Amino acid sequence: MTGINERLGEHLRRLRKQKGLSLLDVEAVSDKEFKASVLGAYERGERAISTARLARLAELYRLPLQVMLPAEDTADGATAGLAIDLTRLESQTSREALTIARFVRMLAAQRKEHAGRVFRIRADDVRALAFALDRSPSDLVKLLDDLDVRAY
């Protein structure tokens, strides 16, 4: 069960940071409903969060409840698919970010989709992009999080 709490905690931390909030900000916005120390314990996977509290946190973050849960891993370890924030991606200058941007543009052209602000890539695309970057799919997800280009 600890692994689940840790995965959920890491995901909750990413969501909070994506919203530009500190632990103390969440405490203040929630009128101390979510104490910074308790939220930190959730994010470190040290404490399990109830469904009701997770739903309330989703309301505070103004996100759908299903977004509060991390993406499921498939049997081969690849993520089920994910969304990339193209605005944030285009501001990145690292070699890997430029490769990801080229890959996303190619996918959009192949699918004949106009890529708005967010572009969704499928599980097969995740595996192909990970291979192109000489990474595992889970390492690719971590890279996207480090680059802060993953959308939820």
N, C-alpha and C positions, 0 to 999 in steps of 0.2 A: 504494500500500500504506500510505502514511503516514496517509491519511484513515481507513482501517480501524483502525489502531493508535490514532489519536486518539479515535475513537468508542468503541472498546473501553476505552481508558484512562479516559475520562470516566465510562463506565458502572461500571467497577471502583471509581472514586473514590466514586460515589454509593452503591454497595453497602456499601463500607467505612464511610462516614459514617452510613448507615442503621443499621449495626450498632453505631454509637457508638464506633468504634475510630479511634485515630490511627495514623499510619504506625509509630510506635514501639511502640504496643500490638500491632500485627500482628507486628512483629519479635519482641517478647517472647513472645507466645502461640505463635508458631511455633518457639520456641527458636532464633531467628536463621536459620531456614531461608529466610525472606523478609526480607532486609535492608531497612530503611526506605528507603535510597537507591535500591535496585533497584525496589522496589514503587512508589516515587514516579516513577521513569522509565517504568514500565509505565503508570501513571495519566496521565502527561503525553504518552503516545504516542511517547516517544523510543526506546522499546525494545519489541520484539515479545515476547510471552509465548507459551511453548510450550503445547500442549494438556495435557501432563502437569502443568506448573506451574499452569495454569488449573484443572485438576481438583483439584489439591492445595489451592489457594486456596479452591475451593468447599467442600471438606471443612472447612477451618478456619472458614469463615463459616457452616458448616452449612446450605448451600443446594444445591439440585440443580444439576448442571453446566449445564443449558440456561438457567438463570437468569443465569449468568455472562456470557452473550452479550447485547449490546444488541438491542432489537427491530428487526426488518427494516423498512425503509421501503418502501412500495408505490410503484408507478410514478408516482403523482401527488404523492409526497412525504409522504403521511399515514402515520402509524405504523399498524401492523397491528392495533392494539388495545392496551389497557393496563389495569392494575389500580390502583385508588385505595384507599388506607387511610382508611376512613371515620372511624376514631377520631381520627387526626391532622387530617383535613379539618374535623371538627366543632370542633376547638380553634382554627381559623383565624378571623380576624375581618375580613380585607380584603374589599373589595367583590367582587373577582374570586373569592375563595374561597367567598363566600356564593353567588355565581352558580353556581359549580361544584357546590356542595352541593345547591342547588335542582334543578339539572339531573339529578344522580345520583338524587335522591329521585323525580323524575318518571319516570326510566327504570325504576327499581325498581318503581314502581307500575304502569307500562305493561306490564312483563314479568311482573307478579304474582310477583316474587321478593322474598323476605325478604333484605334486604341485611345480611349479618353484619358482620364487621370489614373485609372486603375486597370491593369491587365491581368487576367487570370491565366495561369499556366497549369496544364494538366499533369497528372502523375508521370506519364511518359516523357513530357517535356522537362520535368524536374530531373528525371534520371539522365536524359540526354545532356542537359545543361551541366549537371554535376560531372558527367563524364568529360565534357569539353573543358571543364575547369580543373580536371584531375582531382576531384573531391567525391566523397560519398554524398548521397542525397541529404542525409542529416547534417553533414558539414556544410552543404550548400545553404540549407535553411539557417544555420548559425551565421554564415557569411552574410546572408540577406538581412538578418537581424542586426549584425554588427554594422552593416552599411546603413541601417535604418531605412530600408526601402520596402520592407514587407508591409502590405496593407492588410487590414482586417475587416 
